[in-house]
Amino acid sequence: MAADDTAPWFLVEDGEGGWARYDMSFAEWLYRYLIGEDMTGPNTSAFYPGPVQLCRLR
């Protein structure tokens, strides 16, 4: 991939020293994670039946 590529991407660390690159926006990644896709490595899905609630941190 070219160094001047402007497509969104980011890296996710799996907690065991492994890394995965995702060529998508964070919003798309988060959506896929919340609907239960493996988004931090094999067999890492976590389904949250929602709705997602936002809380103000004090």
Residue, then its C-alpha position, 0 to 999 in steps of 0.5 A: m500500500a502506498a505511503d500517501d494512501t488516504a483511505p481510513w485504516f487503523l490497527v487493533e491489538d489483540g491483547e496477546g501481542g498480535w496486531a490486525r490492520y483494518d481498512m475501514s473507518f472506526a465507525e464501521w469497525l465498531y458497528r461490525y464488532l457490536i453486531g458480533e463479527d470477529m474484529t480483533g482476531p479469530n474467535t473474538s466476536a462479542f455480541y451486544p444486543g443493544p441498544v447502545q447507551l451513552c453515559r456521561l463520565r464524571 
